[in-house]
């Protein structure tokens, strides 16, 4: 693997993989909902959409046609800490990906009519999410769990902000954050690193760096007691969520919490490209689903730049109450804090997580995802040492973090109460 920083601040990560004539190119921008303030929530996601709306060299709709014509796939994503775009192509057509990303880094049009069309799209996307009670509950719980940090709002933003943002808001945001000094170029696959680096320098090297960006200084104050929210809405099904303030990916307790997550809720897909296994052998499945308290149960411990949330959720079965499901969930969390997990549970959790790591990093696209994502939330060295850090977790570590982080004073509980 080769890592270089160009004169304009663009970080470049190259990893040759010659097992197939395919290569993947990713551009990662250090901008997501974490960088937003009230009044422009959802702007990162909206700007991501606008970069698919064309440049003078690739007019509206041309990105799709040229990539498909060359036998490739492409997409873009926005999350809490980042925005990314990628193209995966036959290696002899790979230059197209570089030309597209260098072009739209500086030449995206933000046509006023297209922007208004996209306003309708992003509002519709949010309204579609509002059809799901779990999403509505998650939004309220997340907003209650955070008082200061911008993690308090969803990536889709608040509808009121989406209705009132202007073209100038989006254009200025694009000019500030979509710049080489705020970006990471990642290439994985069948290429020669020296030649590819020279081509990246040729296409991206002359792009001027953007302005000095505001630092996200918000640090969430300690939570001094349990918080609760109740959401009422349509439907026949009740939902429960319980979240706890956790740690960023670089914290020493991150890996014990990942193992704890697997013990409680099962191993998770570790990228945005599928994977995952059944969680039927996990503690929470046995305690809530096998006992017919809940139809489904899940947990999540994401890898983030700043401290995010260790979350648990359950879909209630008909005839069950939120009180009894919450009590059963809390009993399992208390048990794992009071009693060490068994050596067999520890070994199984680490093995399952290792398997998910392998599944999520086997293709050139997945490798491109992992290398860029890791550089955003930590570093590529964090990625390289992931399995070693995982293997070093002990049962005592798991019990210690359960006792510290799954404390009642750190939790926010949400109930979705259906109105029929």
Beta strands, then each sheet from edge to edge (+ up, - down):
strand 1: 2-5
strand 2: 11-16
strand 3: 22-29
strand 4: 73-78
strand 5: 83-90
strand 6: 183-189
strand 7: 227-233
strand 8: 239-245
strand 9: 294-301
strand 10: 309-316
strand 11: 411-418
sheet 1: 1+ 2- 6- 3+ 5- 4+
sheet 2: 7+ 11+ 8- 10+ 9-
end
